[in-house]
Amino acid sequence: MFKKMAIGFLAVAIACGLAASGYSFGKYLAERDNAGDAKEQARA
Protein backbone atom coordinates (compact mmCIF):
# COMPACT_ATOMS: atom_id res chain seq x y z
CA MET A 1 0.00 0.00 0.00
CA PHE A 2 2.75 2.44 0.96
CA LYS A 3 4.65 1.72 -2.26
CA LYS A 4 1.60 2.58 -4.40
CA MET A 5 1.09 5.84 -2.50
CA ALA A 6 4.76 6.75 -2.85
CA ILE A 7 4.64 6.11 -6.60
CA GLY A 8 1.46 8.20 -6.84
CA PHE A 9 2.99 11.11 -4.95
CA LEU A 10 6.10 10.90 -7.11
CA ALA A 11 3.99 10.94 -10.28
CA VAL A 12 2.06 13.99 -9.05
CA ALA A 13 5.29 15.79 -8.14
CA ILE A 14 6.76 15.10 -11.59
CA ALA A 15 3.54 16.25 -13.30
CA CYS A 16 3.49 19.46 -11.27
CA GLY A 17 7.14 20.11 -12.07
CA LEU A 18 6.52 19.65 -15.78
CA ALA A 19 3.46 21.89 -15.66
CA ALA A 20 5.36 24.62 -13.82
CA SER A 21 8.28 24.51 -16.22
CA GLY A 22 5.92 24.59 -19.20
CA TYR A 23 4.09 27.58 -17.74
CA SER A 24 7.37 29.42 -17.14
CA PHE A 25 8.59 28.64 -20.65
CA GLY A 26 5.29 29.90 -22.10
CA LYS A 27 5.63 33.15 -20.17
CA TYR A 28 9.21 33.48 -21.44
CA LEU A 29 8.11 32.98 -25.05
CA ALA A 30 5.29 35.51 -24.70
CA GLU A 31 7.66 38.03 -23.15
CA ARG A 32 10.19 37.45 -25.92
CA ASP A 33 7.53 37.93 -28.60
CA ASN A 34 6.30 41.14 -26.98
CA ALA A 35 9.86 42.44 -26.73
CA GLY A 36 10.37 41.74 -30.44
CA ASP A 37 7.19 43.63 -31.29
CA ALA A 38 8.34 46.62 -29.25
CA LYS A 39 11.68 46.68 -31.07
CA GLU A 40 9.95 46.61 -34.46
CA GLN A 41 7.63 49.46 -33.45
CA ALA A 42 10.61 51.52 -32.25
CA ARG A 43 12.30 51.13 -35.65
CA ALA A 44 9.22 52.34 -37.56
N, C-alpha and C positions, 0 to 999 in steps of 0.2 A: 504494500500500500504506500509506504513512504517513498519507494523508488518511483512509482508512478506520479506522485505529487511533485517530487523533485524534478522529474523530467518535464512535467507540465509548467512548473514555475520557470524552468530554464527556457522553455519554448516561448513563454510569454515575455521574458526578459529580452530574448533575442529579437522577437517581433517588435517590441517597443523600441529597441535600439535601432533597428532598421527603419522604422517609421520616423523616428526623430532625425536620423541622418538624412533621410529622403526629404523631410520637411525643411531642414536647414539648407540642403542643396538646392531645393526649389526656390527658397528665399534668395539665395546667392544668385541664381540664374536670373530671377526677376530684377534684382538690384543691378546686375550687370547689364541687362537689356535696357533698363531705365537710364543708366549712366551713359550708354551708347547713344540713346535718343537725345539726351541733353547735349552731348558733344556735337551731334549733327545739327541741332538747332542753333548752337553757338556759332557754328561755321557759316550758317546761312545769313 
